[in-house]
């Protein structure tokens, strides 16, 4: 069983913030794969479903971002899970918009949601880092992530959500390579072919030039010899 956690802040005013991209991702998974309705449990909202034989619980902590670890810890305790059973989806300012990376363990890089998770369950969980870009200066980061996505972001954001949803079964199966491949097929699909290339025309037979005519040899006969040849 996997606990797939999307990080964000509860409430309508935060719904489209960059900081809520984790919530958006688990909402898309639940919608696309027919998970059960969202229910309030474990200081958050959960939706349950399956990918084949793999049972999955989706969780959106409602403790606000800075206390996300409380909700995740409560859910882990209830379902008797280890950190290795947890996958966390979150915004990542150190990745360009539309980039997605899977990572197992490591530091929290100053992300307050991950900081709380580290404090409550340790660092040994998987995370899906979803790039939202950086505003350019450190002091602008809080207002940047706590702000709605721009309209221009809609195209790549939709591709990323579809890719994560496509690969969710591989997250449940613990196969990050296949998950990343599913995401890549959405955000960077292979270029379409141009159909069958026309066959190259057969090489023409080389033109046969006529054999050169030898130059005539100079006539070295004397006038007397020429006269005698005429009467032979």
LOMI-943353 format. One record per residue (C-alpha): x, y, z; residue in one letter. Coordinates in pm, whole numbers, padded with zeros to 5 digits, always signed. Example, Ala and Ser with C-alpha at 12.3 -4.5 7.8 and 13.67 -1.06 7.14 Angstrom:
2
+01230-00450+00780A/+01367-00106+00714S/
# end
This chain:
232
+00000+00000+00000X/+00114+00354-00078X/+00021+00683+00082X/+00046+00951-00188X/+00046+01297-00033X/-00011+01625-00211X/+00112+01933-00026X/-00078+02260-00019X/-00295+02487+00191X/-00669+02428+00247X/-00929+02678+00135X/-01055+02830-00187X/-00824+03132-00175X/-00518+02905-00196X/-00657+02658-00451X/-00470+02791-00757X/-00148+02899-00584X/+00184+02760-00701X/+00231+02626-00346X/-00079+02408-00401X/+00041+02215-00702X/+00062+01901-00486X/-00309+01930-00405X/-00381+01978-00775X/-00188+01663-00864X/-00365+01430-00621X/-00701+01580-00719X/-00622+01490-01081X/-00521+01135-00987X/-00845+01084-00791X/-01053+01223-01076X/-00887+01029-01358X/-00875+00692-01183X/-01215+00676-01016X/-01103+00700-00655X/-01366+00720-00382X/-01496+01053-00255X/-01275+01276-00043X/-01334+01231+00329X/-01208+01425+00626X/-00963+01208+00824X/-00618+01227+00983X/-00621+01609+00996X/-00670+01613+00621X/-00878+01481+00331X/-00830+01129+00197X/-00950+00940-00110X/-00896+00567-00151X/-00856+00357-00464X/-00656+00087-00638X/-00425+00036-00931X/-00475-00332-00998X/-00379-00507-00675X/-00199-00198-00536X/-00407-00014-00278X/-00349+00362-00262X/-00460+00633-00022X/-00438+00992-00142X/-00396+01255+00129X/-00426+01634+00130X/-00314+01761+00473X/-00540+02039+00605X/-00303+02154+00877X/-00161+02424+00645X/+00171+02371+00474X/+00396+02437+00773X/+00236+02154+00975X/+00189+01897+00696X/+00389+01638+00888X/+00122+01610+01158X/-00139+01488+00912X/+00100+01252+00731X/+00219+01103+01059X/-00142+01045+01173X/-00228+00868+00847X/+00086+00654+00861X/+00006+00548+01215X/-00351+00454+01121X/-00251+00249+00815X/+00065+00110+00981X/+00297+00244+00713X/+00669+00314+00700X/+00831+00623+00542X/+00923+00407+00242X/+00547+00368+00175X/+00498+00744+00141X/+00526+00955-00177X/+00495+01333-00142X/+00409+01562-00435X/+00514+01925-00387X/+00610+02249-00560X/+00979+02302-00637X/+01115+02652-00706X/+01457+02516-00803X/+01310+02345-01111X/+01189+02526-01421X/+00811+02536-01474X/+00693+02203-01612X/+00997+02002-01502X/+00932+01699-01280X/+01184+01499-01080X/+01149+01194-00855X/+01371+01176-00550X/+01408+00932-00262X/+01519+01077+00071X/+01746+01378+00109X/+01704+01723+00260X/+01406+01957+00264X/+01588+02247+00086X/+01400+02503+00295X/+01053+02388+00184X/+00832+02433+00491X/+00606+02140+00409X/+00902+01905+00373X/+01062+02055+00684X/+00753+01952+00882X/+00758+01604+00728X/+01122+01559+00822X/+01041+01656+01179X/+00752+01408+01209X/+00848+01105+00997X/+01214+01157+00903X/+01364+01205+00556X/+01329+00854+00412X/+01021+00906+00198X/+00992+00954-00178X/+00901+01287-00325X/+00789+01411-00666X/+00932+01760-00718X/+00712+01963-00953X/+00887+02268-01097X/+00714+02605-01066X/+01017+02825-01137X/+01191+03088-00925X/+01104+03459-00906X/+01471+03553-00926X/+01530+03688-00575X/+01505+03502-00246X/+01294+03767-00076X/+01028+03732-00349X/+00979+03357-00299X/+00697+03369-00036X/+00474+03600-00239X/+00560+03410-00559X/+00453+03066-00436X/+00150+03210-00254X/+00014+03350-00576X/-00202+03203-00853X/-00046+03050-01161X/-00046+03287-01457X/-00282+03218-01746X/+00023+03148-01963X/+00107+02852-01736X/-00212+02663-01821X/-00070+02461-02111X/+00234+02316-01936X/+00044+02280-01607X/-00221+02065-01772X/+00045+01848-01939X/+00222+01797-01606X/-00101+01705-01425X/-00191+01455-01699X/+00157+01306-01692X/+00157+01260-01315X/-00188+01103-01334X/-00075+00872-01616X/+00221+00758-01406X/+00040+00728-01072X/+00009+00349-01105X/+00388+00327-01124X/+00422+00536-00809X/+00191+00287-00641X/+00404+00001-00774X/+00726+00164-00656X/+00873+00204-01005X/+00996+00565-01037X/+01163+00507-01375X/+00833+00408-01538X/+00657+00692-01358X/+00904+00942-01503X/+00864+00788-01848X/+00487+00838-01830X/+00538+01202-01732X/+00788+01255-02011X/+00544+01123-02271X/+00309+01408-02175X/+00550+01698-02127X/+00798+01609-02401X/+00629+01365-02641X/+00832+01222-02927X/+00796+01408-03250X/+00549+01264-03494X/+00695+01087-03797X/+00635+01218-04148X/+00510+00886-04282X/+00696+00651-04508X/+00976+00820-04682X/+00957+00785-05060X/+01199+00536-05200X/+01502+00685-05354X/+01489+00668-05733X/+01698+00392-05883X/+02029+00511-06005X/+02024+00567-06381X/+02246+00346-06592X/+02560+00531-06682X/+02545+00672-07033X/+02751+00471-07276X/+02951+00708-07493X/+03035+00579-07842X/+03384+00447-07890X/+03614+00721-08011X/+03696+00716-08383X/+04070+00689-08431X/+04233+00977-08606X/+04320+00899-08974X/+04685+00809-09039X/+04875+01051-09268X/+04916+00925-09631X/+05290+00890-09688X/+05271+00733-10041X/+05457+00899-10330X/+05259+01021-10636X/+05391+00725-10836X/+05276+00476-10574X/+04930+00633-10566X/+04905+00606-10948X/+05008+00241-10948X/+04746+00164-10672X/+04472+00296-10898X/+04549+00044-11175X/+04585-00267-10963X/
# end
